[in-house]
Amino acid sequence: MRYSYDGFNSGNKLDLLSDGRFINENYLFSCMGGGEVKKVFGTYIKDNLKLTLNPESIEFMVYSEYSGLKPKTTKIKYGIDSLKIKTEFHVVKWENNEYLFSDSYDLDWSTDKENDYIRFAYNLNKGLEPKINGMYLVNKTKDSITSEFDLKQIPERWQSYFLKEPISVRVKSIKKIIDPNDEENIFWKIELDKGEIDRIYNRLTFETYDGVFLIEIDSVLSNKSFGMIYSYDFKPEKMPIGTELRTKWY
């Protein structure tokens, strides 16, 4: 069985073989052609709720940006910190999709403190899942769903990131901000009328009904929150005070 995700010139594939062994392949390439592929080999134990990987060895290949050159390959025993992988996963099922989530934070992927649960909640809250998957492992065999996601599968400590229903907010104020180092760099700080007490948190995304404007929350107070619009041609009259935005429109 294969679990995977694909990003821009990057991705991860985890193959669970029938003989109890696994191959975890992580790859990253630049637009210039150079890149690296890391393969980790070992054994695994899996049931309906949990997957545990027991890594044993690594094959690390570095590709030159110059075509025609063979990659430099290093084979070593597992254990080097910089080459370690996630080894403990919680199994979550939704229709014919099976997800593998780890609660380990991925600080090298983002400046925000994120893990698989937080990224999955972000996509689910916006209505992107299951059509669009994030940077977490999934065995995907069906493109449509016929039932609601069962939140009880998610560990209680991460459930607060998941919205049981879309949140609606309204624009409270708009402030024009000019970059002091570049007067042509103008952006707009949008104040919304709901905050922490309404389950608003950083990175939660809101958009207008027509989908023209999208705001990602970057700061939250008890009863209000803030996000930025960086559109060069934005004018306040395009989104007047009182405009409604939602995390997801039906």
Secondary structure, 3 states (H helix, E strand, C coil): CEEEEECCCEEEEEEECCCCEEEEEEEEECCCCCEEEEEEEEEEEECCCEEEEEEEEEEEEEECCCCCCCCEEEEEECCCHHHCCCCEEEEEEECCEEEEECCCCCCCCCCCCCCHHHHHHHHHHHCCCCCCCCCCEEECCCCCCCCCCCHHHCCHHHHHHCCCCCCEEEEEEEEEEEECCEEEEEEEEEEECCCHHHCCCCCCEEECCCCCCEEEEEEECCCCEEEEECCCCCCHHHCCCCCEEECCCC
